[in-house]
């Protein structure tokens, strides 16, 4: 992973001291609220319903074990002993005190972390596939390109005050595990007919009040032009994006208003005139340096047949372990290794609901030790609010599973209805209209049989507490949106969305249902699916395909009569 240079460290340290003085002046009444607001946002600090919230950057979701330990220590000293992972692969602290934030930032800087550009109208954390570098289907590892974008965009003076926040995601496989088509810019690594590496460029995706799927404005961009073309897109957005109405300020609105083709023409003209073949052009040396941060580890030579036989025997002897292997591990390009998904969707632990994406200080410390022992000292955060050990030897999987089970981090529910993406909702967020944790807990109580969940198959449930769609409810196979009706919390349900390669927006089922009826309504929905899906010896029709085939009407009839 990328390691700070001396200049990087000095820059981040200076930023900490700058914000320390800004905070001191604000608390002393010397800096007005309207002047402090953009300063705190540039350092990842929000004011939530009960306390400030600090969003900490995790570039492309990659963390070292020493950083996990530091996060654990910070949550104990300055928060309530836990953190919350987001769909942007960052981690949030929900209970920090304003006067402590400079000290938190200083401690983060000591392990090469920061909160810069995790908020505000700037280019946010670039995200990618959590299986980058280990997936045999990869055209190329997208992480070096994420790092190139990170270095270019951090502290970029021209793009620090954009019309609105701006998000970029990069993938290197046909499978999309980063929701690229609902980003301001989605980049898909590709090869042209000559075998040259480049990108399909997708622009104008986004959710929130106006959900829109991005449009391809360039089928193939040679990789040496990555930064110069991104620069042209951002310049067009900065020049033409609306600033009079924040609800119409995202680039998706600009692309929709002028049309994909005309937007592409503006970008091409800007690119040709100002940046193409200029100082932003990348060279083989740039790519080699970026790639050097992500060189393959020193993998052991493992007999794959022997390892598979051992694994099969362990699975035969323990159904719980077999379920975990099936649902919580993924293939690795190196024989004898697997990627392991660590479920942060524990659900009910000793009768108490654990919110999706939450992880305690003790768990973070234990994960750091396990990462050192089993995954080269690294862990990855995912868009689905889980974690990944990318490089685990197959003959170590059983021991790792036992350790994760003791930590309540081995629930074998990845890809099921209870592997929910859930925002913190009204319990924390000052923008939220409705609570989410209570609804997630209700769903957990109702759908508590793993074998039944496995029979349902893959269903992505996303739940947001407001139209800002932090949990991407529009593209959930089942989406839930909390709404306020005269002070009461109700929940609107949508079906058939997807954030994968077949990205599509869900269809609204009908009128919102009261809080007490959400789980029962979901049961009615899945009953329609179970009764109508096609099945054969080899395959069962997935839920999202069933919705696409039959439409919304059968579900609407069953729910509303």
C-alpha positions as CSV (number, residue, x, y, z in Angstrom):
1,X,0.0,0.0,0.0
2,X,1.1,3.6,-0.5
3,X,3.5,4.9,2.2
4,X,3.8,8.7,2.8
5,X,6.9,10.5,1.7
6,X,8.5,13.1,3.9
7,X,6.6,15.8,2.0
8,X,3.3,14.0,2.5
9,X,3.8,13.7,6.2
10,X,4.9,17.3,6.5
11,X,1.8,18.4,4.5
12,X,-0.6,16.4,6.7
13,X,1.1,17.5,9.9
14,X,0.8,21.1,8.9
15,X,-2.9,20.7,8.0
16,X,-3.5,19.3,11.6
17,X,-1.8,22.3,13.2
18,X,-3.7,24.7,10.9
19,X,-7.0,23.2,11.9
20,X,-6.0,23.2,15.6
21,X,-5.6,27.0,15.4
22,X,-8.8,27.3,13.5
23,X,-10.7,25.3,16.1
24,X,-9.1,27.3,19.0
25,X,-10.2,30.5,17.4
26,X,-13.7,29.2,16.7
27,X,-14.2,28.0,20.3
28,X,-12.8,31.4,21.6
29,X,-15.4,33.2,19.5
30,X,-12.8,34.8,17.2
31,X,-13.9,32.8,14.1
32,X,-17.6,33.1,13.0
33,X,-19.6,30.0,12.4
34,X,-20.0,30.8,8.7
35,X,-16.2,31.0,8.3
36,X,-15.6,27.9,10.4
37,X,-18.1,25.8,8.5
38,X,-16.1,25.2,5.3
39,X,-12.9,24.8,7.3
40,X,-14.3,21.9,9.4
41,X,-15.9,20.3,6.3
42,X,-12.5,20.3,4.6
43,X,-11.3,18.3,7.6
44,X,-14.1,15.8,7.6
45,X,-16.1,17.2,10.5
46,X,-19.9,17.3,10.5
47,X,-22.3,18.4,13.2
48,X,-24.8,15.6,13.7
49,X,-27.9,15.3,15.8
50,X,-26.2,14.7,19.1
51,X,-22.4,15.3,18.6
52,X,-19.9,16.1,15.9
53,X,-19.1,13.3,13.5
54,X,-15.6,12.9,12.1
55,X,-15.3,11.0,8.8
56,X,-11.8,9.5,8.3
57,X,-10.4,8.8,4.9
58,X,-9.5,5.3,3.9
59,X,-8.1,5.6,0.4
60,X,-9.6,2.9,-1.9
61,X,-10.6,1.0,1.3
62,X,-7.1,-0.2,2.2
63,X,-5.9,-0.2,5.8
64,X,-2.7,-1.5,7.5
65,X,-2.8,-3.3,10.8
66,X,-1.0,-0.4,12.6
67,X,-3.8,1.9,11.3
68,X,-6.5,-0.5,12.7
69,X,-4.8,-0.4,16.1
70,X,-4.7,3.4,16.0
71,X,-8.3,3.6,15.1
72,X,-9.1,1.3,18.0
73,X,-7.1,3.5,20.3
74,X,-8.8,6.7,19.1
75,X,-12.3,5.3,19.5
76,X,-11.5,4.4,23.1
77,X,-9.9,7.7,24.0
78,X,-12.2,10.1,22.1
79,X,-15.4,8.3,21.2
80,X,-17.6,5.5,22.6
81,X,-15.4,2.6,21.7
82,X,-16.6,1.9,18.1
83,X,-16.5,3.2,14.6
84,X,-18.9,2.9,11.6
85,X,-17.8,1.9,8.1
86,X,-19.6,3.6,5.2
87,X,-20.4,2.8,1.6
88,X,-17.5,5.1,0.6
89,X,-15.1,2.7,2.5
90,X,-14.4,5.4,5.1
91,X,-14.9,5.1,8.8
92,X,-16.9,7.6,10.9
93,X,-16.7,8.5,14.6
94,X,-20.1,9.6,15.9
95,X,-19.3,11.0,19.3
96,X,-16.1,13.0,19.2
97,X,-16.0,16.4,20.9
98,X,-15.1,19.4,18.8
99,X,-12.2,20.4,21.1
100,X,-10.7,16.9,20.7
101,X,-10.7,16.8,16.9
102,X,-7.3,18.3,16.4
103,X,-5.8,15.7,18.7
104,X,-7.6,13.0,16.8
105,X,-6.2,14.3,13.5
106,X,-2.7,14.4,15.0
107,X,-3.0,10.8,16.1
108,X,-4.2,9.8,12.7
109,X,-1.3,11.6,11.1
110,X,1.1,9.5,13.1
111,X,-0.1,6.4,11.2
112,X,-0.4,8.2,7.8
113,X,-4.1,8.8,7.9
114,X,-6.3,11.9,7.7
115,X,-9.8,13.2,7.2
116,X,-9.0,15.6,4.4
117,X,-11.6,15.9,1.7
118,X,-14.0,13.5,3.2
119,X,-16.6,16.2,3.1
120,X,-17.2,19.5,1.4
121,X,-17.7,20.3,-2.3
122,X,-14.5,18.6,-3.5
123,X,-13.3,15.3,-4.9
124,X,-14.0,12.7,-2.3
125,X,-12.3,9.4,-1.5
126,X,-11.8,7.4,-4.7
127,X,-13.2,3.8,-4.3
128,X,-12.7,0.5,-6.0
129,X,-13.3,-3.2,-6.0
130,X,-12.4,-4.8,-2.6
131,X,-11.0,-7.8,-4.5
132,X,-8.6,-5.7,-6.6
133,X,-5.3,-7.5,-7.3
134,X,-6.6,-10.9,-6.3
135,X,-9.3,-11.5,-8.9
136,X,-8.3,-13.6,-11.9
137,X,-10.9,-11.8,-14.1
138,X,-9.1,-8.4,-13.8
139,X,-8.0,-6.6,-16.9
140,X,-5.6,-4.8,-14.6
141,X,-5.3,-3.8,-10.9
142,X,-7.3,-0.6,-10.5
143,X,-5.6,0.4,-7.2
144,X,-2.6,2.1,-8.8
145,X,-4.9,4.3,-10.8
146,X,-6.9,5.1,-7.7
147,X,-3.7,6.2,-6.0
148,X,-2.8,8.4,-9.1
149,X,-6.2,10.0,-8.8
150,X,-5.8,10.5,-5.1
151,X,-2.5,12.3,-5.4
152,X,-3.8,14.5,-8.2
153,X,-7.1,15.4,-6.5
154,X,-5.9,16.0,-2.9
155,X,-5.5,19.7,-2.2
156,X,-6.2,20.4,-5.9
157,X,-6.8,24.2,-5.7
158,X,-9.1,24.4,-8.7
159,X,-11.4,21.6,-7.5
160,X,-11.6,22.4,-3.8
161,X,-14.8,24.4,-4.2
162,X,-16.9,22.6,-6.8
163,X,-20.6,23.2,-7.2
164,X,-21.2,20.0,-5.1
165,X,-19.3,17.0,-3.8
166,X,-17.7,14.8,-6.4
167,X,-17.1,11.0,-6.3
168,X,-15.0,8.7,-8.5
169,X,-14.9,4.9,-8.6
170,X,-12.5,2.7,-10.6
171,X,-12.9,-1.1,-11.4
172,X,-10.8,-3.6,-13.4
173,X,-13.3,-6.4,-13.9
174,X,-16.5,-7.0,-15.8
175,X,-18.2,-7.4,-12.4
176,X,-19.0,-4.2,-10.7
177,X,-18.5,-4.2,-6.9
178,X,-18.0,-0.5,-6.5
179,X,-21.4,0.9,-7.9
180,X,-19.4,2.8,-10.6
181,X,-22.5,3.7,-12.6
182,X,-24.0,5.8,-9.8
183,X,-20.9,7.9,-9.4
184,X,-20.1,11.3,-10.7
185,X,-17.3,9.5,-12.7
186,X,-17.0,5.7,-13.1
187,X,-13.9,4.4,-14.7
188,X,-13.8,0.8,-16.2
189,X,-10.4,-0.5,-17.1
190,X,-10.5,-1.8,-20.7
191,X,-8.3,-2.9,-23.6
192,X,-8.7,-1.8,-27.2
193,X,-8.3,-3.9,-30.2
194,X,-4.5,-3.3,-30.1
195,X,-4.3,-4.6,-26.6
196,X,-3.6,-1.2,-25.1
197,X,-4.8,-0.4,-21.7
198,X,-7.3,2.4,-21.0
199,X,-10.7,3.3,-19.6
200,X,-14.3,3.4,-20.4
201,X,-15.4,6.8,-19.0
202,X,-18.9,7.0,-17.4
203,X,-20.1,10.4,-16.2
204,X,-23.2,11.8,-14.5
205,X,-24.3,9.0,-12.2
206,X,-25.7,9.7,-8.8
207,X,-28.6,9.0,-6.4
208,X,-30.1,11.3,-3.8
209,X,-33.2,13.3,-4.8
210,X,-32.7,12.7,-8.5
211,X,-31.3,9.2,-9.0
212,X,-29.6,8.9,-12.4
213,X,-27.4,6.2,-14.0
214,X,-24.2,7.5,-15.5
215,X,-23.6,7.7,-19.3
216,X,-20.6,6.6,-21.2
217,X,-19.0,9.6,-22.8
218,X,-15.8,7.8,-24.0
219,X,-15.7,4.1,-24.9
220,X,-11.9,4.0,-24.7
221,X,-9.5,6.6,-23.2
222,X,-5.8,5.6,-23.4
223,X,-4.5,5.4,-19.8
224,X,-1.8,8.0,-20.3
225,X,-4.6,10.6,-20.7
226,X,-6.4,9.6,-17.4
227,X,-5.6,12.8,-15.4
228,X,-5.8,15.2,-18.3
229,X,-9.3,13.9,-19.3
230,X,-10.5,13.9,-15.7
231,X,-9.2,17.5,-15.5
232,X,-11.2,18.4,-18.6
233,X,-14.4,16.9,-17.1
234,X,-13.9,18.7,-13.8
235,X,-13.2,22.0,-15.6
236,X,-16.4,21.7,-17.6
237,X,-18.4,20.9,-14.5
238,X,-16.8,23.8,-12.6
239,X,-17.6,26.2,-15.4
240,X,-21.1,25.0,-16.2
241,X,-22.5,23.4,-13.0
242,X,-25.2,25.2,-11.2
243,X,-24.3,27.0,-7.9
244,X,-27.7,28.7,-7.3
245,X,-29.4,25.5,-6.1
246,X,-27.6,22.7,-4.3
247,X,-30.2,20.2,-5.2
248,X,-29.4,20.8,-8.9
249,X,-25.7,21.3,-8.5
250,X,-24.4,17.7,-9.1
251,X,-22.8,16.9,-12.4
252,X,-25.6,14.4,-13.1
253,X,-28.0,17.4,-13.5
254,X,-25.6,19.1,-15.9
255,X,-25.2,16.0,-18.0
256,X,-29.0,15.5,-18.1
257,X,-29.8,19.1,-18.9
258,X,-27.5,19.5,-21.9
259,X,-27.4,15.9,-23.0
260,X,-24.7,13.2,-22.9
261,X,-23.4,14.0,-26.5
262,X,-23.2,17.7,-26.0
263,X,-21.5,17.3,-22.6
264,X,-19.0,14.9,-24.2
265,X,-18.3,17.6,-26.9
266,X,-17.6,20.2,-24.2
267,X,-15.2,17.8,-22.5
268,X,-13.4,16.9,-25.7
269,X,-13.1,20.6,-26.6
270,X,-11.8,21.5,-23.2
271,X,-9.4,18.6,-23.3
272,X,-8.0,19.4,-26.7
273,X,-7.6,23.0,-25.9
274,X,-6.1,22.9,-22.4
275,X,-4.7,19.6,-21.2
276,X,-4.3,16.9,-23.8
277,X,-0.6,15.9,-24.2
278,X,0.3,18.4,-21.6
279,X,2.0,18.2,-18.2
280,X,-0.8,15.9,-16.9
281,X,0.1,13.2,-19.4
282,X,1.1,10.1,-17.6
283,X,4.2,8.0,-18.6
284,X,5.3,4.4,-18.1
285,X,7.4,5.6,-15.2
286,X,4.3,7.1,-13.5
287,X,2.5,3.8,-13.8
288,X,5.5,1.7,-12.7
289,X,5.8,3.9,-9.6
290,X,2.1,3.6,-8.7
291,X,2.1,-0.1,-9.4
292,X,5.1,-0.5,-7.0
293,X,2.9,0.4,-4.1
294,X,0.8,-2.7,-4.8
295,X,3.3,-5.4,-5.8
296,X,2.3,-8.9,-5.1
297,X,3.2,-10.3,-1.7
298,X,5.6,-13.2,-1.1
299,X,2.9,-15.9,-1.5
300,X,3.8,-19.4,-0.3
301,X,3.8,-22.3,-2.6
302,X,0.8,-24.3,-1.5
303,X,-0.3,-27.6,-2.8
304,X,-3.8,-26.6,-4.0
305,X,-5.1,-30.2,-4.1
306,X,-3.9,-31.0,-0.6
307,X,-5.3,-27.7,0.7
308,X,-8.7,-28.3,-1.0
309,X,-8.9,-31.8,0.4
310,X,-8.2,-30.6,3.9
311,X,-10.8,-27.8,3.5
312,X,-13.4,-30.2,2.2
313,X,-12.9,-32.5,5.2
314,X,-13.3,-29.6,7.6
315,X,-16.4,-28.4,5.8
316,X,-17.9,-31.9,5.9
317,X,-17.3,-32.0,9.7
318,X,-18.8,-28.6,10.5
319,X,-21.8,-27.2,8.6
320,X,-21.3,-23.8,10.2
321,X,-17.8,-23.6,8.7
322,X,-19.1,-24.9,5.4
323,X,-21.7,-22.2,5.3
324,X,-19.1,-19.6,6.0
325,X,-16.7,-20.9,3.3
326,X,-19.6,-20.8,0.8
327,X,-20.8,-17.3,1.6
328,X,-17.9,-15.5,3.1
329,X,-14.9,-16.5,0.9
330,X,-14.0,-15.7,-2.7
331,X,-11.6,-17.1,-5.2
332,X,-8.0,-15.9,-5.4
333,X,-5.8,-15.7,-8.4
334,X,-3.0,-17.5,-6.4
335,X,-3.6,-21.2,-6.0
336,X,-4.0,-22.2,-2.3
337,X,-5.3,-18.7,-1.2
338,X,-8.8,-17.3,-0.7
339,X,-10.2,-13.8,0.0
340,X,-12.3,-13.7,3.2
341,X,-15.2,-11.4,3.8
342,X,-15.6,-10.3,7.4
343,X,-19.3,-9.7,8.1
344,X,-20.0,-6.4,9.9
345,X,-23.7,-7.5,9.8
346,X,-23.7,-9.5,13.1
347,X,-27.3,-8.7,13.5
348,X,-28.4,-9.8,17.0
349,X,-25.6,-10.5,19.5
350,X,-26.8,-11.7,22.9
351,X,-30.2,-10.3,22.0
352,X,-28.8,-6.8,21.2
353,X,-28.9,-5.4,17.6
354,X,-25.5,-4.4,16.2
355,X,-25.8,-1.7,13.5
356,X,-24.6,-2.6,10.0
357,X,-21.0,-1.4,9.5
358,X,-20.2,-0.9,13.2
359,X,-17.0,-2.3,14.7
360,X,-15.7,-2.0,18.2
361,X,-12.3,-1.0,19.4
362,X,-11.6,-4.5,20.7
363,X,-12.7,-6.0,17.3
364,X,-10.4,-3.6,15.5
365,X,-7.4,-4.6,17.7
366,X,-8.2,-8.3,17.2
367,X,-8.6,-7.8,13.4
368,X,-5.1,-6.1,13.3
369,X,-3.6,-9.2,14.9
370,X,-5.5,-11.5,12.6
371,X,-4.4,-9.4,9.6
372,X,-0.8,-9.7,10.6
373,X,-1.2,-13.5,11.1
374,X,-3.2,-14.3,8.0
375,X,-3.3,-11.5,5.4
376,X,0.0,-9.7,5.2
377,X,-1.0,-7.0,7.7
378,X,-3.8,-5.5,5.5
379,X,-7.5,-5.3,5.6
380,X,-9.9,-3.7,3.1
381,X,-13.3,-2.0,3.6
382,X,-16.0,-2.6,1.1
383,X,-18.9,-0.7,-0.4
384,X,-21.2,-3.1,1.3
385,X,-20.0,-2.0,4.8
386,X,-18.0,-5.2,5.4
387,X,-14.3,-5.9,5.6
388,X,-12.0,-8.2,3.6
389,X,-8.8,-10.1,4.3
390,X,-7.6,-10.5,0.7
391,X,-4.8,-13.0,1.0
392,X,-5.6,-16.0,3.4
393,X,-4.0,-19.4,3.0
394,X,-6.6,-22.1,2.5
395,X,-5.0,-24.2,5.2
396,X,-5.5,-21.3,7.7
397,X,-9.2,-20.7,7.0
398,X,-10.5,-22.9,9.8
399,X,-8.4,-21.2,12.4
400,X,-9.3,-17.8,11.1
401,X,-13.0,-18.7,11.1
402,X,-12.9,-19.8,14.7
403,X,-11.2,-16.5,15.7
404,X,-13.7,-14.4,13.8
405,X,-16.6,-16.4,15.3
406,X,-15.4,-15.5,18.8
407,X,-15.4,-11.9,17.7
408,X,-18.9,-12.1,16.2
409,X,-17.4,-11.3,12.8
410,X,-18.0,-14.6,11.0
411,X,-21.8,-14.5,10.4
412,X,-22.2,-16.5,7.1
413,X,-24.7,-14.1,5.6
414,X,-22.8,-12.3,2.9
415,X,-25.1,-11.7,-0.1
416,X,-28.3,-12.5,1.8
417,X,-31.2,-10.4,2.9
418,X,-29.5,-9.6,6.2
419,X,-26.3,-8.4,4.6
420,X,-28.0,-5.0,4.6
421,X,-26.4,-1.6,3.7
422,X,-27.8,0.8,6.3
423,X,-27.1,4.4,7.0
424,X,-27.2,5.6,10.6
425,X,-30.5,7.4,10.1
426,X,-32.4,9.6,12.4
427,X,-30.6,8.3,15.5
428,X,-27.5,10.2,14.5
429,X,-27.9,12.2,11.3
430,X,-29.4,15.7,11.4
431,X,-30.5,15.3,7.8
432,X,-32.4,12.1,8.3
433,X,-36.2,11.9,8.2
434,X,-36.6,8.5,9.9
435,X,-34.8,5.9,12.0
436,X,-33.1,2.9,10.3
437,X,-31.6,0.8,13.1
438,X,-34.9,-0.1,14.6
439,X,-36.2,-1.3,11.2
440,X,-33.0,-3.3,10.5
441,X,-33.5,-4.9,14.0
442,X,-37.1,-5.7,13.1
443,X,-35.9,-7.4,9.9
444,X,-33.2,-9.3,11.8
445,X,-35.8,-10.7,14.2
446,X,-38.1,-11.7,11.4
447,X,-35.6,-13.2,9.0
448,X,-33.4,-15.1,11.5
449,X,-33.2,-18.5,9.8
450,X,-30.0,-18.8,7.7
451,X,-31.2,-21.8,5.8
452,X,-34.3,-19.8,4.7
453,X,-32.1,-16.9,3.7
454,X,-29.9,-19.2,1.7
455,X,-33.1,-20.5,-0.1
456,X,-34.1,-17.0,-0.9
457,X,-30.7,-16.5,-2.6
458,X,-28.8,-13.3,-3.2
459,X,-30.9,-10.2,-2.3
460,X,-29.2,-6.9,-1.6
461,X,-31.3,-4.8,0.8
462,X,-30.3,-1.1,1.1
463,X,-32.0,1.3,3.6
464,X,-31.6,5.1,3.8
465,X,-33.1,7.4,6.4
466,X,-33.6,10.2,3.9
467,X,-33.5,11.1,0.2
468,X,-29.8,11.8,0.3
469,X,-29.5,8.0,-0.2
470,X,-26.3,7.4,1.7
471,X,-27.2,3.7,1.7
472,X,-28.0,3.7,-2.1
473,X,-31.6,2.5,-1.6
474,X,-32.5,3.3,-5.2
475,X,-30.2,0.5,-6.5
476,X,-30.9,-2.1,-3.8
477,X,-32.7,-5.2,-5.0
478,X,-34.9,-4.2,-2.2
479,X,-34.7,-0.5,-1.3
480,X,-36.2,1.1,1.8
481,X,-36.5,4.9,2.3
482,X,-37.5,6.4,5.6
483,X,-39.9,9.3,5.3
484,X,-41.5,11.6,7.8
485,X,-45.3,11.9,7.8
486,X,-46.5,14.5,10.4
487,X,-43.8,13.5,12.8
488,X,-44.2,9.7,12.3
489,X,-41.6,7.5,10.5
490,X,-42.9,5.6,7.5
491,X,-41.0,3.5,5.0
492,X,-41.2,3.5,1.2
493,X,-40.1,0.3,-0.5
494,X,-38.7,-0.2,-4.0
495,X,-37.9,-3.4,-5.8
496,X,-35.6,-4.5,-8.7
497,X,-32.7,-2.1,-8.4
498,X,-29.1,-3.1,-8.9
499,X,-25.7,-1.5,-8.6
500,X,-23.8,-4.2,-10.5
501,X,-22.9,-4.3,-14.2
502,X,-26.6,-4.3,-14.9
503,X,-27.2,-1.1,-12.9
504,X,-30.8,-0.1,-12.7
505,X,-33.1,1.9,-10.4
506,X,-35.7,0.1,-8.4
507,X,-39.5,0.6,-8.9
508,X,-41.4,2.1,-6.0
509,X,-43.8,-0.6,-4.7
510,X,-46.5,1.9,-3.6
511,X,-47.4,4.1,-0.6
512,X,-45.1,4.0,2.4
513,X,-45.8,1.5,5.2
514,X,-45.7,2.2,8.9
515,X,-42.7,1.2,10.9
516,X,-44.3,-1.8,12.5
517,X,-45.2,-3.3,9.1
518,X,-41.9,-3.2,7.3
519,X,-40.7,-6.8,8.0
520,X,-44.2,-8.3,7.3
521,X,-44.3,-6.3,4.0
522,X,-40.9,-7.8,3.0
523,X,-42.2,-11.2,3.9
524,X,-45.1,-10.7,1.5
525,X,-42.6,-9.5,-1.2
526,X,-40.4,-12.6,-0.9
527,X,-43.4,-14.9,-0.8
528,X,-44.4,-13.6,-4.2
529,X,-40.9,-14.3,-5.4
530,X,-40.7,-17.8,-3.9
531,X,-44.0,-18.8,-5.4
532,X,-43.3,-17.5,-8.9
533,X,-39.5,-17.9,-9.5
534,X,-38.3,-20.4,-12.0
535,X,-36.1,-23.3,-10.9
536,X,-34.2,-26.1,-12.4
537,X,-31.7,-28.7,-11.2
538,X,-28.9,-26.3,-12.1
539,X,-30.2,-22.8,-11.2
540,X,-32.8,-20.8,-9.4
541,X,-34.0,-17.5,-10.8
542,X,-32.5,-14.7,-8.7
543,X,-34.8,-12.2,-7.0
544,X,-33.7,-9.2,-9.1
545,X,-34.2,-11.1,-12.3
546,X,-37.6,-12.2,-11.2
547,X,-38.6,-8.6,-10.6
548,X,-37.3,-7.6,-14.0
549,X,-39.3,-10.4,-15.6
550,X,-42.7,-10.0,-13.9
551,X,-42.6,-6.3,-13.1
552,X,-43.9,-4.5,-9.9
553,X,-47.6,-5.3,-10.3
554,X,-47.7,-8.8,-8.7
555,X,-45.9,-7.5,-5.6
556,X,-48.2,-4.4,-5.4
557,X,-51.3,-6.6,-5.6
558,X,-50.0,-8.9,-2.8
559,X,-49.0,-6.0,-0.5
560,X,-51.9,-3.6,-1.1
561,X,-54.6,-5.9,-2.4
